[in-house]
Amino acid sequence: MPGLQLRGVSKAFKGTQVLDAVDLDIAPREFIAFLGPSGSGKTTLLRIIAGLETADAGEVILDERRIDTLGPGERDVAMVFQSYALYPHMSVRENMAFGLRNASVPQAEIASLIEDAARVLEIEALLDRKPAQLSGGQRQRVAIGRAIVKKPSLFLLDEPLSNLDAALRLRTRVELAQLRNRVDAAVIMVTHDQAEAMTLADRIVVFNDRRIQQVAAPMEIYLRPANRFVAQFVGSPAMTVLPVQLADGGDKSAVLLGDGSRVETGVPRSLLPHGGALELGLRPEHVRIAATGVPAEVVLVERLGDRSLVYAKLADGSAITGEDGGTSSLKSGDRIALTIDGGSAHLFGADGTGFHRAEA
């Protein structure tokens, strides 16, 4: 079928396994983010798709054509590197034309393709400048433009915003979001920044330990993480995970915290494995400061303006993160009470598998 299919892709470097039998389907015009910690295999997989690395096993199929046996220039793929990789002695126009000239594209067509790409990226006024005369954001747009003129079936972006400062990164992220609607191709972006992935992607592919941990829409990843790793990797600050004991109850699972406090979750009891350890997962927004509730002591208050994050410890010493108002007067050492929204809580089995409340 059209789009990209990865089948059993594996790779090792000097005996160290980096990717282990990865399978993935990407639809035409879909924007996919590869998200994961350093060393999880996401960049290696991107380079295998581009033809810059060779897989030890598996197949890469693009638009019903196997491409892992082809050279990089034959794959109908364009890659934008983290470092821009612009030729410093060439103008923007010459940088964008370089690959087309090597492919023997007629000069008139090259000029037309460059003008079209420059208009989409709003860099018409920069075409005769050299890279040294451009800002970081402008260089990144030129690098993207050099990829656009090839009109590939697939764009590969290797951490395209990581070299930009915070303000420019946000602005360029907005530009990428707008650009995706003007480009008739699938896009895969490697990033370690979950805000980029959550903002730009149709689906996020979370990597860890050589494998794909979960593939889903951004909010599905956030609200229904497949396992403990995904739950704690996606979300800032990280989800609180506490060891708990299953309590007696009805159809929904009730659990006991280390200090004996009871939390009624929305997780159907029938979903849980029989026996074995359980952990309770709580996002900060589901733990609030209240007049009565689970007793805790404030460790640190992080004031963010519209809200305050309260890092606290329970009576048994377990760490927990909750929220208070933006004008919170809490300080380290204060004794507080917490209300827990158990209906939004998650449970994790001994193997890390996530269990969530029933979907409405």
N, C-alpha and C positions, 0 to 999 in steps of 0.2 A: 504494500500500500504506500501511497505518497507520505513524505515525511522522513524522519530518521528512526531507524531501529538499531539497537545495540543488542547483540545476542552473545551471551557468555564471554564477555570481554575480560581477559585476565592479563596481569602484567606483574613481573618481578624484576627487581634490580639487585644484582649480585646476591641472589638467594633470598632477598627480603620481598615478600609478597606485598604489592602496592594496591592491586585491584584483584578481586576474586569473583569471577563469573558474574559480571554485571550485565543485567538485562534492563532495557529502557526503551519506551516508545515515545516519540515526540511528533506532534501533529504539524502540518504546514502552518506557518505564520504564528506558531505558539512561542511565547517568551518563557524560557525556562531558566531558573537560577540554580546553579550548583553551589550549595552552602555546606560548609563543614570546617572543622579545625585544620590547622596546618598538618600536612602529612596524611590527610584522610583519603587522598587519591583523586580529588576533583580536578586539579590542574593536569595531572597525568592523563586522565580520561579525555579532557579537552584536546590535549596535544595528540592523542591517538586518533581522535576524530579528524583533526586537521592534517594528519600525516607526518607530524613532527616526531612522533614516537611510534614504534611498531608493537602491536599487541602480541603477547605470547600465544594467545588462543582467542577464539571468538570471531565475530563478524560485525562490520559496520556497513549498514545499508542506507543509502540516501535516495529517496524517490525511486524505489524499487531497483536500484543498481548498487551492487556491492562495490564499495570504494576503498576498503582497507588494503586492497592489492594494488591501488593506484598511487601515483606520486601526488604530492600536495597540490600541484598546479592543475591536476586533472580531476579534482574532486568536486568542483562547483561549490567550494567553501571559501569564505573570507574570514581572516582572523585579525582582531585588533589587540595589540599587545599592551601590557601594563606600562611599558617604557616608551610608548608611542612609536619608536623605531622609524623616525623620519630621517631622510637624508639631509644633513645640515647645509650642504652646498647647493641644494635645489630649492626652487620656489615652491610654494604650496601647489601651484598648478602642475609643476613638473613632478612633485611627489605623487600627486593623484594620478598622473598620466603614466608613470613609470611601468606599472604592471601591465597596463593596456598596450603600451608600445611593445613590450616583450612578447605579448600574445598576438602581435601583428594586427591589432585593431586599426581600421582606417582613421587617419588624422581627423577628418570631419566628424566621425562618430565619437572619437575621444573628446573633442572639444564640446560636443553636445552633452555627453555623459557628465563631464566635469561641471558644466554650467548647471545642469539639473541637480547634481549632488550639492553644489555650493549653495543653490537656492534653498534646498531642503534644510541644510545645516546653518543657513544664514552666515556664510563666510565669503560671500562674493567679493567683499572689499579686501579680503586677505590673500587673494589668489596670487598676487605678485610679490608677496613678502617671503622672507626666509624664516625657517623655524625659530631662529634666535630672536626674531622680532615679535614673537607670539607669546601670549600667556599660556599657562598650563592648560586651562580650559580650551583655549583656541587650538592648541596642538592636539588635544584629544579629539576635537571635532574634525580636524584635518585627517587624523588617523582613521576615524570612522568614515570620513568621506572617501578615503582611498579604498576602503572596503566596499562602500556603496556602489562605486562606479563599476565594479565587476558584476553587479546584479546577480549575486550568488543565490543558491537555494537555502543557504545556511550561513548565519553570522556567528562567529565565536568571539566572545569578549573576555579577555583574561584580566580580571580585576581592573576594569577600565577607569575607575575613579580613585584608586588608592593613592595616586601621586598628587592629588589636589588637596588644597586646604579645606577646612570645614565648610566655609560659606560657599566656595566655588563648587565643592562636591555636591551640596544641596541643589544648587542652580543647575548643574550639569545632569543631576539625577532627573530633574523635571524635564530637561531637554531630551534625555533618553526616553522618558515615558511618552513624550510627544512624538519622537522619531519613530517609535515602534509601529505607530499607526500609519506611517507613510511608506514603510518598507514592506515589500511583498516577499518576505522570507521568514523562516524560523530563526530565533535568536537563542543562543545559550550563553549565559553570563556566569563566569566563576567569580565568587565573592566570599569573603569571610564576614561581611557586614550584613547582619540580618535585616537592618532597616532598608538597605538597597533591595534585598531579596523580597521582603514583604511588600515594598512599594511597587516594584517593577514587574514581578513575575506573575504569569498565569498560574504556574505551578512551581513549587520548590522541591528540589531533590536534595535531601539531607544525607551527607556522607559521614561515615565514621568507621574506623577499623576495617578498611579495604572494601566495604560494602555500602550499598544504599540502605539507609535505615527507614526512610519514608519518602513517598512521592505524593504530594497533594497540593491543593490550593493553599495560599498563605494562611488564611484563617482556620482552615481545617488542621494545618500543622500546629497552630497556636492553641486551638480549642480541644483538639483530639489527638495529641501526640501518640505515635505508635509505641513508644517506649520511654523509659526514664531518661536516656541520653537526649532524645529529641526534646523532651519536656524541659530539660534544664539548659539545653543549648540555645533554644529559641525562646526569646523573652528576656527583657532587661528591666530590673534585675532578675536573676534566675529564679525559677520556681523553687519554693521551699519543699523539701521532701523529708518526711518524718516517719520513723518506724512506728507502726501501730499494731494493735491487736483487734481482730474481728470480734465484735460484740454480738450478743443475742439481739434479734430483731425480726422484722418482717421481710418483705420482698426487696427492700432497699438496704444496702449495706451500712451498718453503723460500726464505727471503730472507736477504740480508746487510745488517747494519746499517752505518752510516757508518764504524765502527771495524773492520769486517771480521767481527764476530761473526755466527754463523749461527743463525737461529731457524727451527725446523721448525713450521709452522702446520698447522691442520686444514682449511684452505681447499682444496677440490679445484682442482687446476691447470686443469682444463677450464673452470672458471667465469670465469677471468681473461681480459681482453681481450688481443689480440695486440699486443705493443709498448706504448709509453707508460709514463709514470711510475707508480710504486706507492708507497703509504704503508702503514705498519704501525700498527695501533691497539691499544693496551694499556690496560686498566683497572688502577688501582693494585693491586687485589687479585691480579692476575696477575703482578706483579713483586715478588719477595721478596728480602730480604737473606739472603745465604748465605755459606758459607765459600769457595766457588769459584764462578766464573761470569763474567758480563760485567763488566769493571772500570768503576768509576764513582767520582765524588767527591761527598760530601754537600754540599748547598748550604744546606738548611734542614730541621729536624725539627719537625713539628707533632704535639704529644702530645695524644691524644684520650682517654686513660684505658685503654680496652680495646685500643687499637692506636695505632701511631705512623705518620704519613705521612712518608715520606722523599722530599724533593725533591732530585734529584741531577742531575749532568751526566755524560755519557759522554765517552770519550776524544776524540771529535771535536767536543765542545762541545754536543751535542744534549741538551735537557732531558728528563728522565724522572721519573715519580713512582711510588714503590713503597710497600710496607708492611713494618713491623717490629712486634715485640711491644709491648705497652703499656708495658713497663718498659725500653724500648730506651735504651741509653747512648750512642747515636751523637750526634755533634755536627758542626757545620759544619766542613768541611775534611777530615773523615775519609775515608780510602780504603776502599772497600767493593767487594764482588762481588754481582752480582744474578743470580738465576735467573728466567727468563722462561717462563711457561706458554704456549708457542706454540700449544698445542691450543685455547686459549680466545681467541687473538688474532684480529683483524680485518684485512682488507686493503681499501684504497680505491684506485680507479682514478684516472686523471688528471682525470676529470670529477666526482670525489667519490663515485661510486657505491660502496656497501659490499658486500663479499663475506665470507661467514662459513663456518665449518665446517659440514659436512653435518649435518642434523638426525638425531637418533637414531631 
